Amino acid sequence: MNVLDVSGLGIRTSDGRALVSDVSFSVGSGGRLGLIGESGSGKSLTALAVMGLLPPGMTATGSVVLEAPGLPRTEVIGAAERQLVGLRGRAAAVVFQEPLTALDPLMRVGRQIAEPLRRRRGLRGAALKRAVGEALDQVRLPERAARAYPHEISGGQRQRVAIAMALACEPALLIADEPTTALDVTVQAEVLALLDSLVSERAMALLFVSHDLAVVAGATDRVVVLKDGEAVESGSVDDILHAPRHPYTRNLVTSARHLEGALERTIR
Ligand SMILES: Nc1ncnc2c1ncn2[C@@H]1O[C@H](COP(=O)(O)OP(=O)(O)OP(=O)(O)O)[C@@H](O)[C@H]1O
């Protein structure tokens, strides 16, 4: 079953400027798809369109269908906000680049994780407290992290909290939009490994958005390459890395290899 089917997606500004044109892809249950492209290529807007969260004034055309167990198959484009609220968190949830955008600076971490659990799963009292503890444990944070405010924990820990919140309603699809770009390199690797194991354990579908080919290649098995709002190439990670067809993809691969080569020379 496809959890997400995007077909002929177009996104325009209110003055008619096309930002994304005719983008199509799908992600099956347990599948992992990467959206890659340089800054401004339309990756984030595509991810936001999937959630029905485009900025005001922008319009989407084409089709974005979400289908998750226990929920009605829904065409997101043109859906009423009421319908989308029911889907967000459960059919699909997002982890953004900057965890602070997802977190309330004035609320303790535990309460923030409790909120979706209370609202969507109807948990209260001791059951809610237990579920918060479990959610923290799943993202490898100690139970005492529940009492911290976001500014009292590190960037990597904050991203773990954002992941715990995204997973609280057991979404069928997790969208990770540059989830490690704001983190130190060593912390990046830990958060990527955590995402990898959580997605596998829950057989979730993953849509992973990044400008970093090496990161996308490690996190996904299929890739769509975006350039100026258009999909210029798509295929398995293996094909994209070893036999890129489009000159833009070849450039991405060459730059990633140069960087890798430079790093190896530095380490030696
Ligand atoms: N709110 C907005 N109003 C007008 N144009 C926008 C808005 N948000 C994004 N854009 C434009 O849409 C295009 C695609 O943006 P998008 O954020 O999807 O790119 P991206 O590939 O995710 O890049 P980045 O990695 O830098 O976020 C860019 O040209 C951007 O300037």
The ligand as an ORCA input file, in Angstrom:
! r2SCAN-3c Opt
* xyz 0 1
  N       6.837     31.853      1.738
  C       7.405     31.974      0.526
  N       7.073     32.990     -0.313
  C       7.636     33.116     -1.545
  N       8.558     32.269     -2.030
  C       8.935     31.245     -1.252
  C       8.384     31.038      0.067
  N       8.947     29.924      0.607
  C       9.818     29.463     -0.336
  N       9.804     30.244     -1.434
  C      10.614     30.047     -2.662
  O      10.302     28.793     -3.200
  C      11.461     28.146     -3.717
  C      11.589     26.774     -3.104
  O      11.787     26.919     -1.684
  P      12.023     25.684     -0.709
  O      12.090     26.231      0.681
  O      11.045     24.606     -0.979
  O      13.472     25.191     -1.165
  P      14.383     24.088     -0.505
  O      14.825     23.207     -1.611
  O      13.704     23.437      0.642
  O      15.618     24.935     -0.012
  P      16.245     25.075      1.458
  O      17.028     23.838      1.660
  O      17.103     26.303      1.344
  O      15.089     25.252      2.373
  C      12.616     29.081     -3.435
  O      12.884     29.809     -4.599
  C      12.088     29.988     -2.341
  O      12.677     31.273     -2.451
*
